[in-house]
């Protein structure tokens, strides 16, 4: 059985759902079990009251005929379903119901029906006509009520109502309780009607359960499709923004706010020359690899990725989540240092593959200040981005940075100078700012875990012996000795 999920565009292929028979049968058993459990107080207390009523009206007949023992057995049988009801009361709808449990219910109700049938036979044999007629009508009402209360389970309803109704008809005929014409009317109308009710209720139960299963699976499929689509759309925005939208914290409307952010710009120096050396396929693969690695580092440090502009990367810290202005600035600088280090590892692999002839480097500019951040655009198409003079300054810092360097504005440096080594560079003039902007070039971090890294004015050393072969080490020793000689010569 296949369920088709309708879509607004009929030309698209619609996903299909298949409900296997085992799943459907389990759902039917669950529905049967739930309804029987819900009706169990009515069934048990009703049976209890009926037995007491029969005791009261037919006490002498019961003692005389021995039906008292059957009535006691029926009285005790009402305790079993109530025990199950109180044990399961308050528990959630079961996820699965075994066939064995349904069979136990069927056997139980058939046993009760047979006990009532035997009781009716015994009592009708000794009662007077008036009491016999009363018993017939009471048991007919009981049979119909039992069929309705167990309407979801054909075998349970038939197992109880069938023996009771047949015992009524046969007992009335054998013991001549009512006229033959009335008995014939009851048999021709009452029994077929009862059988039709039981069959119809069972059929309706299966149809209703099937529709409910189909609707639930269709809803699950719609949710799955929406999850897939939302995950795909999430690739076009930063994870923080994506999560804030789905948590309901971010409204998709044209709106913006002023916040103090730390803004990061980077691009690959000499990228135009690199594009001339590579085929478009190789260039695309290299650029995607580079951007992927840089994005991983950005997300690890909590950055919000604003956009990629060719080889350029724009990210910022402080929205939609922030740890504080100082912490955001520190995270941004740590991210920039990690990117520079990662790039050195990447270009070794690219050179080994013959993708690039010479190492390439990136320039980075970082600034901290108040920016306008939010949804900017039209009602039909908008972009969650940042604008303002402080953003422009970060872009200018990236342009002014040395190749392979990180250039900070004065405000960013003031937030990280406790742990960062940096050299002040020449101030730059930027449109929108009255005074020249003081800048600082990052030379190293005081808490850098790489003990082999060091930087001084006119001197820079980055040493990682684990990546060096023996020949590399020998070559490095020669270069160091030569450098030491050049440094010591003016001192002697």
C-alpha positions as CSV (number, residue, x, y, z in Angstrom):
1,X,0.0,0.0,0.0
2,X,1.4,3.3,-1.1
3,X,0.7,6.8,0.2
4,X,1.3,9.8,-2.0
5,X,2.2,13.1,-0.5
6,X,0.7,16.0,-2.5
7,X,2.8,19.0,-3.3
8,X,2.1,22.5,-4.7
9,X,4.1,21.6,-7.8
10,X,2.6,18.5,-9.4
11,X,5.5,18.2,-11.9
12,X,7.9,17.3,-9.1
13,X,8.4,13.6,-8.2
14,X,6.5,13.1,-5.0
15,X,7.9,10.8,-2.3
16,X,6.1,7.6,-1.7
17,X,5.5,5.8,1.6
18,X,5.0,2.1,2.0
19,X,3.2,0.6,5.0
20,X,4.0,-3.0,5.5
21,X,1.4,-5.4,6.8
22,X,3.2,-6.1,10.0
23,X,3.2,-2.4,10.9
24,X,-0.4,-2.1,10.1
25,X,-1.4,-5.1,12.1
26,X,0.6,-3.8,15.1
27,X,-1.2,-0.5,14.9
28,X,-4.6,-2.3,14.8
29,X,-3.6,-4.3,17.9
30,X,-2.5,-1.1,19.6
31,X,-5.9,0.5,18.8
32,X,-7.7,-2.5,20.0
33,X,-5.7,-2.7,23.2
34,X,-6.2,1.0,24.0
35,X,-9.9,0.9,23.5
36,X,-10.4,-2.2,25.6
37,X,-8.2,-0.7,28.3
38,X,-10.3,2.6,28.2
39,X,-13.6,0.6,28.4
40,X,-12.3,-1.8,31.0
41,X,-13.9,0.0,34.0
42,X,-17.3,0.0,32.3
43,X,-16.9,-3.6,31.3
44,X,-15.8,-4.8,34.7
45,X,-18.1,-2.8,36.9
46,X,-21.0,-3.4,34.5
47,X,-20.4,-7.1,34.6
48,X,-20.0,-7.0,38.4
49,X,-23.3,-5.1,38.7
50,X,-25.0,-7.5,36.3
51,X,-23.9,-10.5,38.3
52,X,-25.1,-9.0,41.5
53,X,-28.5,-8.2,39.8
54,X,-28.8,-11.8,38.7
55,X,-27.9,-13.0,42.2
56,X,-30.6,-10.8,43.6
57,X,-33.4,-11.7,41.2
58,X,-32.5,-15.4,40.7
59,X,-31.0,-16.3,44.0
60,X,-33.3,-19.2,44.7
61,X,-33.1,-20.5,41.2
62,X,-29.3,-20.2,41.3
63,X,-29.1,-22.2,44.6
64,X,-31.6,-24.8,43.3
65,X,-29.9,-25.3,39.9
66,X,-26.2,-25.0,40.9
67,X,-25.8,-21.9,38.8
68,X,-24.4,-20.2,41.9
69,X,-21.0,-21.7,41.2
70,X,-21.0,-20.3,37.6
71,X,-22.0,-16.8,38.9
72,X,-19.2,-16.9,41.5
73,X,-16.8,-17.8,38.8
74,X,-18.1,-14.9,36.7
75,X,-17.8,-12.6,39.7
76,X,-14.2,-13.5,40.2
77,X,-13.5,-13.1,36.5
78,X,-14.3,-9.4,36.7
79,X,-11.2,-8.9,38.9
80,X,-8.7,-9.9,36.3
81,X,-9.3,-7.1,33.7
82,X,-9.5,-4.5,36.5
83,X,-6.0,-5.6,37.7
84,X,-4.7,-5.0,34.2
85,X,-6.4,-1.7,34.0
86,X,-4.9,-0.3,37.2
87,X,-1.5,-1.7,36.2
88,X,-1.6,0.2,32.8
89,X,-3.5,3.3,33.9
90,X,-1.6,6.5,33.3
91,X,1.0,4.9,31.0
92,X,1.5,6.3,27.5
93,X,0.1,4.8,24.4
94,X,2.2,1.6,23.7
95,X,4.5,1.5,20.8
96,X,3.8,-2.2,20.2
97,X,1.3,-4.8,21.3
98,X,2.0,-8.5,20.9
99,X,-0.3,-11.0,19.2
100,X,-0.2,-13.0,22.4
101,X,-1.8,-10.2,24.4
102,X,-4.7,-10.0,21.9
103,X,-5.1,-13.8,22.0
104,X,-5.3,-13.7,25.8
105,X,-8.1,-11.1,25.6
106,X,-9.9,-13.2,23.0
107,X,-9.7,-16.4,25.1
108,X,-10.8,-14.5,28.3
109,X,-13.9,-13.0,26.7
110,X,-14.8,-16.3,25.0
111,X,-14.5,-18.0,28.4
112,X,-16.7,-15.3,30.0
113,X,-19.2,-15.6,27.1
114,X,-19.4,-19.4,27.6
115,X,-19.8,-19.1,31.3
116,X,-22.8,-16.7,30.8
117,X,-24.2,-19.1,28.1
118,X,-24.1,-22.0,30.6
119,X,-25.6,-19.8,33.3
120,X,-28.5,-18.8,31.0
121,X,-29.2,-22.5,30.1
122,X,-29.2,-23.6,33.8
123,X,-31.4,-20.7,35.0
124,X,-33.9,-20.9,32.1
125,X,-34.4,-24.5,32.9
126,X,-35.7,-23.8,36.4
127,X,-37.2,-20.2,36.2
128,X,-40.9,-19.4,35.7
129,X,-41.9,-17.8,32.4
130,X,-42.0,-14.3,33.7
131,X,-38.5,-14.4,35.2
132,X,-37.3,-16.2,32.1
133,X,-38.4,-13.4,29.8
134,X,-36.7,-10.8,32.1
135,X,-33.5,-12.9,31.9
136,X,-33.8,-13.1,28.1
137,X,-34.1,-9.3,27.6
138,X,-31.4,-8.5,30.2
139,X,-28.9,-10.9,28.5
140,X,-29.8,-9.5,25.0
141,X,-29.0,-6.0,26.2
142,X,-25.8,-7.4,27.7
143,X,-24.8,-9.0,24.5
144,X,-25.4,-5.8,22.4
145,X,-23.6,-3.7,25.0
146,X,-20.6,-6.1,25.1
147,X,-20.4,-6.0,21.3
148,X,-20.3,-2.1,21.3
149,X,-17.8,-1.9,24.1
150,X,-15.4,-4.2,22.3
151,X,-16.2,-2.8,18.8
152,X,-12.6,-2.6,17.7
153,X,-12.0,-6.4,18.2
154,X,-14.3,-8.6,16.2
155,X,-13.2,-11.9,17.9
156,X,-13.6,-10.4,21.3
157,X,-17.0,-9.0,20.6
158,X,-18.2,-12.2,18.9
159,X,-16.6,-14.4,21.7
160,X,-18.7,-12.7,24.3
161,X,-21.9,-11.7,22.5
162,X,-22.2,-14.8,20.3
163,X,-22.5,-17.4,23.1
164,X,-24.8,-15.2,25.1
165,X,-27.2,-14.5,22.2
166,X,-27.2,-18.1,21.0
167,X,-27.8,-19.4,24.6
168,X,-30.8,-17.0,24.8
169,X,-32.3,-18.2,21.5
170,X,-31.7,-21.9,22.1
171,X,-32.7,-21.8,25.8
172,X,-35.9,-19.9,25.0
173,X,-36.8,-22.5,22.4
174,X,-36.0,-25.6,24.5
175,X,-37.7,-24.4,27.6
176,X,-40.5,-22.7,25.8
177,X,-40.0,-19.4,27.6
178,X,-41.6,-17.2,24.9
179,X,-44.0,-17.8,22.0
180,X,-42.5,-19.4,18.9
181,X,-43.4,-16.4,16.7
182,X,-41.6,-13.9,19.0
183,X,-38.6,-16.3,19.3
184,X,-38.4,-16.5,15.5
185,X,-38.5,-12.7,15.2
186,X,-35.7,-12.4,17.7
187,X,-33.6,-15.0,15.9
188,X,-34.2,-13.5,12.4
189,X,-33.7,-9.9,13.5
190,X,-31.6,-9.9,16.6
191,X,-28.9,-12.3,15.8
192,X,-28.1,-11.1,12.2
193,X,-28.2,-7.5,13.4
194,X,-25.7,-8.3,16.2
195,X,-23.4,-10.1,13.7
196,X,-23.6,-7.2,11.3
197,X,-22.8,-4.7,14.1
198,X,-19.7,-6.7,15.1
199,X,-18.5,-7.1,11.5
200,X,-19.1,-3.5,10.6
201,X,-17.3,-2.2,13.7
202,X,-14.3,-4.4,13.0
203,X,-14.2,-3.2,9.4
204,X,-14.4,0.5,10.5
205,X,-11.6,0.0,13.0
206,X,-9.2,-1.3,10.3
207,X,-10.1,1.6,8.0
208,X,-9.6,4.2,10.7
209,X,-6.4,2.7,11.9
210,X,-5.1,2.5,8.3
211,X,-5.9,6.1,7.7
212,X,-4.3,7.2,10.9
213,X,-1.1,5.3,10.1
214,X,-1.1,6.8,6.6
215,X,-1.5,10.3,8.0
216,X,1.2,9.8,10.6
217,X,3.7,8.4,8.1
218,X,2.8,11.2,5.6
219,X,3.4,13.8,8.4
220,X,6.8,12.1,9.2
221,X,7.7,12.2,5.5
222,X,6.8,15.9,5.3
223,X,8.9,16.6,8.3
224,X,11.8,14.6,6.8
225,X,11.6,16.6,3.6
226,X,11.4,19.9,5.5
227,X,14.5,18.9,7.5
228,X,16.4,18.0,4.4
229,X,15.4,21.3,2.7
230,X,16.2,23.3,5.8
231,X,19.6,21.6,6.2
232,X,20.4,22.4,2.6
233,X,19.3,26.0,3.0
234,X,21.4,26.2,6.2
235,X,24.5,25.9,4.0
236,X,23.8,29.4,2.7
237,X,24.0,31.0,6.1
238,X,26.1,30.8,9.2
239,X,25.2,28.1,11.7
240,X,24.6,30.6,14.5
241,X,22.1,32.5,12.3
242,X,20.5,29.2,11.1
243,X,20.0,28.0,14.7
244,X,18.6,31.3,16.0
245,X,16.0,31.3,13.2
246,X,14.8,27.8,13.9
247,X,14.8,28.5,17.7
248,X,12.5,31.4,17.0
249,X,15.0,33.9,18.3
250,X,15.6,35.6,15.0
251,X,12.8,37.1,12.9
252,X,13.1,37.0,9.1
253,X,12.2,40.6,8.4
254,X,14.0,43.7,7.4
255,X,15.5,45.0,10.7
256,X,18.9,45.9,12.0
257,X,20.7,46.9,15.2
258,X,23.9,48.5,16.4
259,X,26.3,46.2,18.1
260,X,30.0,46.3,18.9
261,X,31.6,43.6,16.7
262,X,35.1,42.4,15.8
263,X,35.3,42.2,12.0
264,X,37.7,40.0,10.1
265,X,38.7,40.4,6.4
266,X,41.2,38.2,4.5
267,X,42.2,37.5,0.9
268,X,44.9,35.5,-0.9
269,X,47.8,37.7,-2.0
270,X,48.5,37.4,-5.8
271,X,45.4,35.3,-6.4
272,X,45.1,36.7,-9.9
273,X,48.5,35.2,-10.8
274,X,47.5,31.9,-9.4
275,X,44.3,31.8,-11.5
276,X,46.5,32.2,-14.6
277,X,48.5,29.1,-13.7
278,X,45.7,26.7,-13.1
279,X,42.8,25.2,-15.1
280,X,39.4,26.3,-13.9
281,X,38.7,22.8,-12.4
282,X,41.9,22.8,-10.5
283,X,41.4,26.4,-9.3
284,X,37.9,25.6,-8.1
285,X,39.0,22.5,-6.2
286,X,41.9,24.4,-4.6
287,X,39.8,27.4,-3.7
288,X,37.0,25.2,-2.2
289,X,39.6,23.3,-0.2
290,X,41.1,26.5,1.2
291,X,37.7,28.0,2.0
292,X,36.5,24.8,3.7
293,X,39.6,24.6,5.9
294,X,39.3,28.3,6.9
295,X,35.6,27.9,7.6
296,X,36.2,25.0,9.9
297,X,38.7,27.1,11.9
298,X,36.2,30.1,11.9
299,X,33.4,27.9,13.3
300,X,35.7,26.3,15.9
301,X,36.4,29.8,17.3
302,X,32.7,30.8,17.2
303,X,32.8,33.2,14.2
304,X,29.8,34.1,12.2
305,X,30.7,33.7,8.5
306,X,29.3,36.7,6.6
307,X,30.3,35.9,3.1
308,X,32.9,34.7,0.6
309,X,33.9,37.1,-2.1
310,X,36.0,35.1,-4.5
311,X,39.0,34.2,-2.4
312,X,38.2,36.8,0.3
313,X,36.6,35.8,3.6
314,X,34.4,38.1,5.7
315,X,33.5,37.0,9.3
316,X,32.6,38.7,12.5
317,X,32.3,38.0,16.2
318,X,29.6,39.4,18.6
319,X,26.4,38.5,16.8
320,X,24.0,36.6,17.0
321,X,26.0,35.2,20.0
322,X,28.6,37.0,22.0
323,X,30.9,36.1,24.9
324,X,31.8,39.8,25.5
325,X,33.6,42.4,23.5
326,X,37.1,41.4,24.9
327,X,36.5,37.7,24.5
328,X,35.2,38.2,20.9
329,X,38.3,40.1,19.9
330,X,40.6,37.5,21.5
331,X,38.7,34.7,19.7
332,X,39.0,36.5,16.3
333,X,42.8,37.1,16.7
334,X,43.3,33.5,17.8
335,X,41.4,32.4,14.7
336,X,43.5,34.5,12.4
337,X,46.7,33.0,13.9
338,X,45.3,29.5,13.4
339,X,44.4,30.3,9.8
340,X,47.9,31.4,9.0
341,X,49.4,28.3,10.5
342,X,46.9,26.0,8.8
343,X,47.6,27.7,5.4
344,X,51.3,26.8,5.7
345,X,50.3,23.1,6.1
346,X,47.9,23.3,3.2
347,X,50.3,24.8,0.7
348,X,52.9,22.0,1.3
349,X,50.3,19.5,0.1
350,X,49.3,21.7,-2.8
351,X,53.0,22.0,-3.9
352,X,53.4,18.3,-3.6
353,X,50.4,17.9,-5.9
354,X,51.9,20.4,-8.4
355,X,48.9,22.8,-8.0
356,X,51.0,25.8,-7.1
357,X,54.6,26.6,-8.1
358,X,55.4,28.8,-5.1
359,X,53.8,29.3,-1.6
360,X,51.0,31.8,-1.4
361,X,49.9,33.7,1.6
362,X,46.9,35.6,2.9
363,X,46.5,39.1,4.3
364,X,44.3,39.6,7.3
365,X,42.7,42.8,8.7
366,X,40.8,42.9,12.0
367,X,38.9,45.8,13.6
368,X,36.6,46.2,16.5
369,X,33.8,48.8,16.6
370,X,30.1,49.5,16.4
371,X,28.5,48.2,13.2
372,X,25.0,47.9,11.9
373,X,24.0,44.2,11.7
374,X,20.8,42.6,10.6
375,X,18.6,41.8,7.6
376,X,19.3,44.2,4.8
377,X,17.6,44.1,1.4
378,X,14.1,43.9,0.2
379,X,11.0,42.0,1.4
380,X,11.5,39.4,-1.3
381,X,15.3,39.0,-0.9
382,X,17.4,39.9,2.1
383,X,20.8,39.2,3.5
384,X,21.9,39.1,7.1
385,X,25.1,41.1,7.0
386,X,27.1,43.9,8.6
387,X,27.7,47.4,7.3
388,X,29.3,50.6,8.5
389,X,32.6,52.5,8.8
390,X,34.1,49.9,11.1
391,X,33.5,47.2,8.5
392,X,35.1,49.4,5.8
393,X,38.1,49.9,8.2
394,X,38.6,46.2,8.6
395,X,38.6,45.8,4.8
396,X,41.2,48.7,4.5
397,X,43.4,47.0,7.2
398,X,43.4,43.8,5.2
399,X,44.6,45.7,2.1
400,X,47.3,47.5,4.1
401,X,48.5,44.3,5.8
402,X,51.8,42.6,4.9
403,X,51.6,39.4,2.8
404,X,51.2,36.6,5.3
405,X,50.5,39.1,8.1
406,X,47.7,40.1,10.4
407,X,47.0,43.8,10.9
408,X,44.9,45.1,13.8
409,X,43.2,48.4,14.5
410,X,44.2,50.1,17.7
411,X,40.9,49.2,19.5
412,X,41.3,45.5,18.7
413,X,44.9,45.6,19.9
414,X,43.9,47.3,23.2
415,X,41.6,44.4,23.9
416,X,44.2,41.7,23.3
417,X,47.6,43.3,24.1
418,X,47.8,41.5,27.4
419,X,48.7,38.2,25.7
420,X,49.6,39.3,22.1
421,X,52.9,40.3,20.7
422,X,52.5,43.0,18.0
423,X,54.5,45.9,16.4
424,X,53.0,49.2,15.7
425,X,52.9,50.1,12.0
426,X,52.3,53.3,10.1
427,X,48.9,54.9,10.7
428,X,46.5,54.8,7.8
429,X,43.9,57.3,6.7
430,X,40.4,55.9,6.1
431,X,37.4,57.8,4.7
432,X,34.9,58.4,7.4
433,X,37.5,58.7,10.2
434,X,38.8,62.1,11.1
435,X,42.1,61.0,12.5
436,X,44.6,58.5,11.1
437,X,44.1,54.9,12.4
438,X,46.9,53.4,14.5
439,X,47.7,49.9,13.4
440,X,49.6,46.9,14.8
441,X,51.1,43.9,13.1
442,X,50.8,40.6,14.9
443,X,54.1,38.9,15.6
444,X,53.1,36.2,18.0
445,X,51.1,35.2,21.0
446,X,52.6,35.0,24.5
447,X,50.5,31.9,25.2
448,X,51.3,30.3,21.9
449,X,51.8,26.5,22.4
450,X,54.3,26.4,19.6
451,X,57.6,26.9,21.5
452,X,59.5,27.0,18.2
453,X,57.9,30.2,17.1
454,X,59.5,33.6,17.7
455,X,59.4,37.1,16.2
456,X,61.3,40.3,16.6
457,X,61.7,43.4,14.4
458,X,63.6,42.2,11.4
459,X,63.6,38.6,12.6
460,X,61.1,35.8,12.4
461,X,61.4,32.1,13.2
462,X,58.8,29.3,12.9
463,X,60.3,25.9,13.8
464,X,58.5,22.5,13.7
465,X,61.1,19.7,13.7
466,X,58.4,17.0,13.6
467,X,57.7,17.9,10.0
468,X,61.4,18.1,9.0
469,X,63.4,15.3,7.4
470,X,67.0,14.8,8.2
471,X,68.1,16.6,5.0
472,X,65.7,19.5,5.9
473,X,67.3,19.7,9.4
474,X,70.8,19.8,7.9
475,X,69.8,22.5,5.5
476,X,68.2,24.5,8.4
477,X,71.3,24.2,10.5
478,X,73.4,25.6,7.7
479,X,71.0,28.5,7.2
480,X,70.9,29.2,11.0
481,X,74.7,29.2,11.2
482,X,74.9,31.7,8.3
483,X,72.2,33.9,9.9
484,X,74.0,33.8,13.3
485,X,77.3,34.8,11.6
486,X,75.5,37.8,9.9
487,X,74.0,38.8,13.2
488,X,77.2,38.5,15.2
489,X,79.5,40.2,12.6
490,X,78.4,43.8,13.4
491,X,78.6,43.0,17.1
492,X,82.3,41.9,17.0
